[in-house]
Amino acid sequence: MQFKLEQLGQWTADSEMAISEEAIAAYAGATNDDSPAAAAGRVAPPVFAIVPVWDVLQEAAEAIAPDEESRKSVVHGDQDIFITAPIEAGMTVRARAAAVGVHVKGSGTTVVLKTETRAEDDTLLNEQYVTEFYRGITGGEGGGEAAPDHRLPEEAAEAAPEREITYGIDEDQTYRYKEASGDDHEIHVDPEVAKAAGLPGIIVHGLCMMAMAGRAVLESRGSDDPAAIRRLAVRFSRPMAPGDELTTRIRPLGSNGAIGFDAVDGAGEVVLKDGLAELGP
């Protein structure tokens, strides 16, 4: 099945969003982030970056897909956020997205999407790479670029964690996250739809889990400043259910201050892997 390679590098039109204290505070509340700057709606947590790009990201993904039916096979593989400056209340931001890579494999096809978010004066606030995997959709040609590598060195991934931090996932977490993020995929809020998709029930949004892991990284460094994270990347390896617990396992990566991490559910199954965080001053 041939993806629409002519769409590679074709940016969507800009989408504008006025950033309010209410939107930031709602996202913080939906991810159980009680850091003062985020909870008060002043400075957005790093994964809030998905909110202004959500619609253009869907537009770019749909433009490169072979057809509408193929989109039903998609799973979210990786998310990698590079932050130049934090999103703050009072800003009006512009976001755009493009598919930048298609990579055909025997078991399916990986599509790499890229987003940019800029301030009114054109200052780049963040870039994101979103990797989607089309299960069982294969054949045809690929092209374009790969997403940046954030895999942990083998020795770091196997090392004992420096620290483990556990946060609970509330029973209503997915409903709150849906409202705050705009991600209304029904597998997160409708048990029947989730079961029809082969899941035991509704599952937590991967980006909600990522946001909680990012908060755990900051806590491990004694920080509650959401603007301190300059890069945050994860691979989504397994779904988890509301009512469970997410434990982030912290592994420093050396003198450059990079932090590796993964996260497990209450049964000890890895739900986030190859986590990478870089902190700024």
C-alpha positions as CSV (number, residue, x, y, z in Angstrom):
1,M,0.0,0.0,0.0
2,Q,1.6,3.2,-1.1
3,F,1.8,6.2,1.2
4,K,1.6,9.6,-0.4
5,L,5.3,10.5,-0.6
6,E,4.6,13.7,-2.4
7,Q,3.3,15.0,0.9
8,L,6.7,14.6,2.6
9,G,7.9,18.0,3.8
10,Q,4.6,19.7,2.9
11,W,3.7,21.9,5.9
12,T,0.2,22.6,6.9
13,A,-1.1,26.1,7.1
14,D,-0.3,27.8,10.4
15,S,-2.8,27.3,13.2
16,E,-3.1,30.1,15.8
17,M,-3.9,29.6,19.5
18,A,-4.1,32.1,22.3
19,I,-2.7,30.6,25.4
20,S,-4.7,31.2,28.5
21,E,-4.0,30.6,32.2
22,E,-7.1,28.4,32.2
23,A,-5.8,26.1,29.4
24,I,-2.4,25.6,31.1
25,A,-4.0,25.0,34.5
26,A,-6.4,22.6,33.1
27,Y,-3.6,20.6,31.4
28,A,-1.6,20.6,34.7
29,G,-4.7,19.4,36.5
30,A,-5.4,16.7,34.0
31,T,-1.9,15.3,34.4
32,N,-1.8,15.7,38.3
33,D,0.9,18.3,38.0
34,D,0.9,20.5,41.2
35,S,4.0,22.5,40.4
36,P,3.1,26.1,41.3
37,A,3.8,27.7,37.9
38,A,1.8,25.1,36.0
39,A,-1.0,24.8,38.5
40,A,-1.5,28.5,38.5
41,G,-1.5,28.6,34.7
42,R,1.6,30.8,34.2
43,V,4.0,28.4,32.6
44,A,3.0,25.3,30.6
45,P,4.4,21.9,31.4
46,P,6.5,20.5,28.6
47,V,4.0,18.0,27.2
48,F,1.4,20.8,26.9
49,A,3.3,21.5,23.7
50,I,1.0,18.9,22.1
51,V,-2.1,21.1,22.6
52,P,-1.4,23.9,20.0
53,V,-0.3,21.4,17.4
54,W,-3.0,18.8,17.8
55,D,-5.2,19.7,14.9
56,V,-2.4,20.4,12.4
57,L,-0.7,17.1,13.5
58,Q,-3.9,15.2,12.6
59,E,-4.1,17.1,9.3
60,A,-0.5,16.2,8.3
61,A,-1.0,12.5,9.3
62,E,-4.2,12.2,7.3
63,A,-2.6,13.9,4.2
64,I,0.2,11.2,3.9
65,A,-1.9,8.1,4.8
66,P,-2.9,5.8,1.9
67,D,-6.6,6.1,2.8
68,E,-8.9,6.8,5.7
69,E,-9.2,3.1,6.5
70,S,-5.5,2.7,7.1
71,R,-5.6,5.3,9.9
72,K,-7.5,2.7,12.0
73,S,-4.3,0.6,12.3
74,V,-2.1,3.4,13.8
75,V,-0.4,3.3,17.1
76,H,1.7,6.1,18.7
77,G,5.3,4.9,18.8
78,D,7.5,7.7,20.0
79,Q,7.3,11.4,21.0
80,D,10.3,13.7,21.2
81,I,9.9,17.3,22.2
82,F,12.7,19.9,21.8
83,I,12.0,23.0,23.8
84,T,13.7,26.3,23.0
85,A,11.5,28.4,25.2
86,P,8.5,27.5,27.4
87,I,4.9,28.3,26.4
88,E,3.5,30.9,28.8
89,A,0.0,32.4,29.5
90,G,-0.7,35.4,27.4
91,M,1.1,34.2,24.3
92,T,-0.5,33.7,20.9
93,V,1.4,30.9,19.3
94,R,1.4,29.6,15.7
95,A,1.8,25.9,14.9
96,R,2.3,23.8,11.8
97,A,3.1,20.2,11.0
98,A,4.4,18.0,8.2
99,A,5.1,14.4,7.5
100,V,8.9,14.1,7.0
101,G,9.5,10.4,6.8
102,V,7.9,7.1,5.6
103,H,9.8,3.9,6.4
104,V,8.3,0.6,5.2
105,K,9.0,-2.6,7.3
106,G,7.9,-6.1,7.1
107,S,5.3,-5.7,9.9
108,G,4.0,-2.3,9.0
109,T,5.1,1.2,8.2
110,T,6.6,4.0,10.4
111,V,5.6,7.6,9.6
112,V,7.6,10.4,11.1
113,L,5.7,13.7,11.6
114,K,7.3,17.0,12.7
115,T,5.7,20.1,14.3
116,E,6.9,23.6,14.9
117,T,5.4,26.1,17.4
118,R,6.4,29.7,17.3
119,A,5.6,32.9,19.2
120,E,4.1,36.0,17.6
121,D,7.5,37.4,16.9
122,D,8.5,34.1,15.1
123,T,10.7,32.9,17.9
124,L,10.8,29.1,17.8
125,L,9.3,27.7,21.0
126,N,9.5,24.0,20.3
127,E,9.8,21.3,17.7
128,Q,8.3,17.9,18.1
129,Y,8.8,14.6,16.3
130,V,5.9,12.2,16.4
131,T,6.4,8.6,15.2
132,E,3.3,6.6,14.2
133,F,3.3,3.0,13.3
134,Y,0.7,1.5,10.9
135,R,0.4,-2.1,11.9
136,G,0.2,-4.5,9.0
137,I,0.2,-1.7,6.4
138,T,3.2,-2.5,4.3
139,G,4.5,-2.6,0.7
140,G,5.2,0.4,-1.5
141,E,8.1,2.8,-1.3
142,G,9.4,4.9,1.6
143,G,11.5,8.0,1.9
144,G,12.4,11.0,3.9
145,E,14.1,11.3,7.3
146,A,14.1,9.3,10.5
147,A,13.2,10.7,13.8
148,P,16.1,11.7,16.1
149,D,17.5,8.8,18.1
150,H,16.7,8.8,21.8
151,R,17.5,5.2,22.6
152,L,19.4,4.7,25.9
153,P,22.8,3.1,25.8
154,E,22.4,-0.6,26.7
155,E,24.5,-0.2,29.9
156,A,22.3,2.7,31.0
157,A,19.1,0.9,30.3
158,E,20.2,-2.1,32.3
159,A,21.7,-0.2,35.2
160,A,19.9,0.0,38.6
161,P,17.8,3.1,38.9
162,E,19.1,6.0,40.9
163,R,15.6,6.7,42.1
164,E,12.0,5.5,41.5
165,I,9.1,7.9,41.8
166,T,5.5,6.6,41.8
167,Y,2.3,8.6,40.9
168,G,-1.2,7.2,40.9
169,I,-3.4,7.2,37.8
170,D,-6.9,8.4,38.8
171,E,-10.0,6.5,37.6
172,D,-11.2,9.7,35.8
173,Q,-7.8,10.6,34.4
174,T,-8.6,9.9,30.8
175,Y,-11.8,12.0,30.9
176,R,-9.9,15.0,32.3
177,Y,-7.0,14.6,29.9
178,K,-9.4,14.4,26.9
179,E,-10.9,17.7,27.8
180,A,-7.6,19.5,28.5
181,S,-5.6,18.1,25.6
182,G,-8.2,17.8,22.8
183,D,-7.3,14.1,22.3
184,D,-10.7,12.6,22.1
185,H,-9.8,9.2,20.8
186,E,-12.6,6.9,22.1
187,I,-10.3,4.1,23.3
188,H,-9.5,6.4,26.2
189,V,-13.0,7.1,27.3
190,D,-15.4,4.4,25.9
191,P,-14.9,0.9,27.3
192,E,-16.9,-0.7,24.4
193,V,-14.8,1.0,21.7
194,A,-11.6,0.0,23.6
195,K,-12.7,-3.6,23.8
196,A,-13.6,-3.6,20.1
197,A,-10.0,-2.5,19.4
198,G,-8.7,-5.6,21.3
199,L,-8.0,-3.8,24.6
200,P,-9.3,-5.0,28.0
201,G,-10.8,-1.6,28.6
202,I,-10.1,2.1,28.3
203,I,-6.4,3.0,28.4
204,V,-4.5,6.0,29.6
205,H,-3.3,8.5,27.0
206,G,0.4,7.9,26.3
207,L,1.1,11.7,26.4
208,C,-0.5,11.8,29.9
209,M,1.9,9.1,31.0
210,M,4.7,11.0,29.4
211,A,3.8,14.2,31.2
212,M,3.8,12.4,34.5
213,A,7.2,10.9,33.8
214,G,8.5,14.3,33.0
215,R,7.3,15.6,36.3
216,A,9.0,12.7,38.0
217,V,12.3,13.6,36.3
218,L,12.0,17.1,37.7
219,E,11.1,15.9,41.2
220,S,14.2,13.6,41.1
221,R,16.3,16.8,40.7
222,G,14.5,18.7,43.4
223,S,12.8,21.0,40.8
224,D,9.2,22.1,40.3
225,D,10.0,24.4,37.4
226,P,8.3,23.2,34.2
227,A,10.5,25.5,32.1
228,A,13.6,23.5,33.2
229,I,13.0,20.7,30.7
230,R,14.5,21.4,27.3
231,R,14.1,18.0,25.7
232,L,11.7,15.1,26.6
233,A,11.4,11.9,24.6
234,V,9.8,8.5,25.2
235,R,8.8,5.3,23.4
236,F,5.4,4.0,24.2
237,S,5.8,0.3,24.8
238,R,2.6,-0.9,26.5
239,P,-0.8,0.6,27.5
240,M,-2.0,0.9,31.0
241,A,-5.4,1.4,32.7
242,P,-6.8,4.1,34.9
243,G,-6.5,3.2,38.6
244,D,-3.0,1.8,38.2
245,E,0.3,3.4,39.3
246,L,3.1,4.8,37.1
247,T,6.6,4.4,38.5
248,T,9.3,6.3,36.7
249,R,12.8,4.9,37.1
250,I,15.6,7.5,36.8
251,R,19.0,6.8,35.4
252,P,21.5,9.6,34.9
253,L,23.5,9.4,31.7
254,G,26.7,11.2,32.5
255,S,28.4,14.5,32.8
256,N,26.3,16.4,30.2
257,G,23.3,16.3,32.6
258,A,21.1,14.1,30.4
259,I,18.7,11.9,32.3
260,G,17.5,8.5,31.1
261,F,14.4,6.9,32.4
262,D,11.7,4.4,31.8
263,A,8.4,3.7,33.5
264,V,6.5,0.7,34.7
265,D,2.9,0.0,35.7
266,G,1.8,-1.6,39.0
267,A,2.6,-5.1,37.7
268,G,6.1,-4.1,36.8
269,E,5.5,-4.1,33.1
270,V,7.4,-1.4,31.1
271,V,5.0,1.1,29.7
272,L,7.5,3.8,28.7
273,K,11.0,3.0,27.5
274,D,14.0,4.8,26.1
275,G,13.1,8.0,28.0
276,L,15.4,10.9,27.7
277,A,15.3,14.3,29.4
278,E,17.6,17.2,29.1
279,L,17.4,20.1,31.5
280,G,18.4,23.7,31.1
281,P,19.5,26.3,33.5
